[in-house]
Amino acid sequence: MPGRKPSIERQRRLGAELRRMREHIGMTINEAATLHRTDRTTVSNTESARSGVSGAA
């Protein structure tokens, strides 16, 4: 059975929570991108729900 796609509302809630937590600890987008070995655009797109996240590691 294929996995279902997350709803845009779930993506928005996740992105908002990720941003809230990042800002709460005083981390910049650039620092988060470095920590996750990605670029700042990916972090920004995830936080603003323009792109989702994958469960794959």
Residue frames relative to the residue before (quaternion, step in Angstrom):
aa qw qx qy qz dx dy dz
M 1.0000 0.0000 0.0000 0.0000 0.00 0.00 0.00
P 0.3870 -0.7365 0.4973 0.2458 3.61 -0.66 1.03
G 0.5402 -0.6150 0.4644 0.3381 3.55 -1.14 0.65
R 0.4352 -0.6963 0.4969 0.2808 3.55 -1.05 0.64
K 0.5061 -0.6409 0.4834 0.3156 3.53 -1.15 0.61
P 0.4819 -0.6671 0.4705 0.3184 3.58 -0.95 0.79
S 0.5068 -0.6363 0.4797 0.3289 3.55 -1.06 0.67
I 0.6165 -0.5518 0.4032 0.3909 3.56 -1.17 0.50
E 0.6174 0.5460 -0.3532 0.4426 3.59 1.05 -0.67
R 0.6416 0.5030 -0.3274 0.4776 3.60 0.99 -0.75
Q 0.6323 0.5214 -0.3267 0.4707 3.58 1.03 -0.80
R 0.6439 0.5203 -0.3201 0.4607 3.61 0.98 -0.82
R 0.6671 0.4971 -0.3068 0.4622 3.58 0.90 -0.90
L 0.6514 0.5097 -0.3133 0.4667 3.57 0.96 -0.87
G 0.6675 0.5099 -0.3022 0.4507 3.58 0.85 -0.95
A 0.6575 0.5073 -0.3069 0.4649 3.57 0.95 -0.89
E 0.6655 0.4946 -0.3035 0.4695 3.58 0.97 -0.82
L 0.6328 0.5198 -0.3370 0.4645 3.60 0.97 -0.76
R 0.6544 0.4996 -0.3090 0.4760 3.59 0.95 -0.87
R 0.6423 0.5302 -0.3269 0.4466 3.59 0.91 -0.92
M 0.6816 0.4793 -0.2927 0.4690 3.59 0.88 -0.91
R 0.6424 0.5230 -0.3288 0.4534 3.60 0.95 -0.84
E 0.6902 0.4684 -0.2770 0.4769 3.56 0.89 -0.94
H 0.6010 0.5829 -0.3499 0.4202 3.61 1.06 -0.73
I 0.7402 0.3708 -0.2258 0.5134 3.58 1.00 -0.74
G 0.5305 -0.6723 0.3879 0.3407 3.58 1.28 0.10
M 0.4357 0.6979 -0.4576 0.3371 3.57 1.15 0.54
T 0.3712 -0.7164 0.5448 0.2285 3.58 -0.98 0.85
I 0.6547 -0.4833 0.3906 0.4304 3.55 -1.29 0.23
N 0.6457 0.5267 -0.3265 0.4462 3.59 0.95 -0.82
E 0.6495 0.5055 -0.3160 0.4720 3.59 0.99 -0.80
A 0.6460 0.5093 -0.3210 0.4693 3.60 0.98 -0.81
A 0.6416 0.5246 -0.3228 0.4570 3.57 0.99 -0.83
T 0.6497 0.5076 -0.3133 0.4713 3.58 0.95 -0.85
L 0.6461 0.5341 -0.3130 0.4465 3.57 0.93 -0.93
H 0.7680 0.3572 -0.1767 0.5014 3.58 0.97 -0.88
R 0.4156 -0.7458 0.4323 0.2903 3.55 1.34 0.24
T 0.5429 0.5445 -0.4316 0.4717 3.52 0.84 1.09
D 0.5395 -0.6093 0.4455 0.3732 3.58 -1.19 -0.26
R 0.6803 -0.5179 0.3351 0.3958 3.55 -1.27 0.42
T 0.5898 0.5786 -0.3680 0.4265 3.60 1.11 -0.59
T 0.6425 0.5204 -0.3206 0.4622 3.58 0.98 -0.81
V 0.6461 0.5054 -0.3160 0.4768 3.59 0.94 -0.87
S 0.6659 0.5075 -0.2981 0.4585 3.57 0.86 -0.96
N 0.6714 0.4998 -0.2966 0.4599 3.59 0.90 -0.91
T 0.6432 0.5100 -0.3212 0.4722 3.59 1.03 -0.71
E 0.6885 0.4874 -0.2846 0.4553 3.57 0.88 -0.94
S 0.7359 0.3872 -0.2321 0.5046 3.60 1.08 -0.61
A 0.4817 -0.7113 0.3915 0.3296 3.60 1.34 0.28
R 0.3753 0.6993 -0.5213 0.3137 3.61 1.08 0.60
S 0.7710 0.0687 -0.0774 0.6283 3.56 1.28 -0.36
G 0.4280 -0.7120 0.5034 0.2377 3.53 -1.14 0.63
V 0.4432 -0.6475 0.5344 0.3142 3.52 -1.32 -0.21
S 0.3700 -0.7207 0.5526 0.1959 3.51 -1.26 0.53
G 0.4765 -0.6633 0.4997 0.2887 3.54 -1.17 0.54
A 0.5099 0.6573 -0.4093 0.3747 3.57 1.30 -0.18
A 0.2801 -0.7699 0.5497 0.1631 3.56 -1.03 0.74
